[in-house]
Amino acid sequence: MSNRHTKFAEQLLSVRPTTRNLVTSILMDAWPNDAAVVDFGIDSQKHYEALYFPIREAEIMPQALDAALGDGPKLTALARESASNPHKDVEFHTTWDLILGRDSSRSAEKIGLKDLLNNTQSRNSDREMVQDHDRGDLER
């Protein structure tokens, strides 16, 4: 094992569980858990591959990945700097970017708590309608 791979393995032991899950999932050719998908902004197969190849080639080290957890711009920079990334144009955005207000690159308008609550109420209403339909309570 090369020195770089030894360092990679040592770093893997010192990172947060979510980062460890992403790295080990990639090393085992598996999809990461939901926390890793959300915290690393994996919105598509392209996002996954943009991290997959650089992680497997030890171009993105576990500690650098851990430092970028929840930070779309940092994840984007890590991926773009990696030679083995086949998707140089992919941009990462995480929920943490929205919460911390650093998602200025997205064209979507900012939403507030009221909008989130309205959206939740709308989803609950839709869910109730489907449940009523499943019970046969809706008139046709």
N, C-alpha and C positions, 0 to 999 in steps of 0.2 A: 504494500500500500504506500502510495506517495505521501510526502510530508503534507501536501495540501489536503489530501483525503483524511489523514490522521487529524489535522486541525479541524476539518469539517466535522468529523465524528465527535471530537472533544467539545466543539461549540454546540452541537446538537443537544448535548446533555445539559447545557446551561441556559437554554431558552425556555420561554413560556410554553405551556402545554398546547396552546392553539398553534403556535409556530411549529412545534415538534410534530403535531398531527399533520400539518400541511407537508412538511418535509418527508416524514416517513410514508405518508400516503403516496407522494410522488415517487419515492424510491421503490415502492411496491406496486407501481402502476395502478393505483386505486384513486377513487374520488375522495377528497378530504371531507371531514365532517362539516356540519352546517356552520359552526362557529368559525372555522377556518375560511369557508367560502365567503361568509359575510365580512369578516375582519380583514380579509385580503382582497376584497373586491373582485372575486372571481364570478363575473357575470356571464361568461360564455366559454366555449371550448378554446377560443383564441386566448382569452385571459389565462386559462389553465396552462396552455402550451407555452405562453410567453414566460411563465415561471418554471414550467416543467423541465424544459431543456437546460436552462441555465443552472437550475438546482442540481440536476443529475450530473452536470459537467463541473460542479463546484465553482461556478462563476459567480453565483450568488450564495454567499456563506450564511449559515443559520443566524448568526448574531446580526448581520446586516438586515436580513429578512425580519428578524424579531424587532429591530429598531424601526422598521417601516410598517409594522402591523397597524392597521387602521388609518394609514396615511397614503391616500391615493397618489399624490404627486411624488412621494418618495418611492412608492412601488413602481410607478411609471418610469422614473429615472433608473432604478435598478434594472428593470427589464430592458430598457432601451440601451443601456451600457453593456449588455451581455451579448457577446458575439453569437451565441447559439440560439438566441431568441428569433424565431421565424416570423414574428409579428411585431415589427418595430413600431407600427402605428397604433398599437393598442394603448388605451389610456385606462388607468385604474381609478375607480371612484369607490369610496367606502361610505357606509352609514356614518362612521366617525367624522368624515369630512363634512357631512351635512350638519351633524350635531355641533361640531366645533366651528362651523362657519368658514371652512377653508375650501369649499367646493365652488370657487368662483369661476372655474373653467366650464362648468356645465351651463347650458343655456336655459335650463329649467328655472322657473321663477321660485323664489324662496317661499317656503310654506311655514305657517305658524301653528301654534298649538291648536287653535280653533279649527284650522283646516284638517289637522290630524284627527281631531275628535269627530268632525263631520264625516271624514272618510271611514273611521271605525264604525260610526253609527250606521252609515250607508251599507257597509259590509255586513253588519249584524242584521240589518233589515233584509238584505239579499239572502243571507243564510236562513233566516226564519221563513222566508218565502219558499225556499227550496225544501225545507223541512215540512212545511205545510203541504207542498205539492207531493212530496214523498208519502205523506199520510193520506193523500187523496182529498184534502180539505179544500182545495181550490176548485172553483167552478170552472168549467170549460166553456 
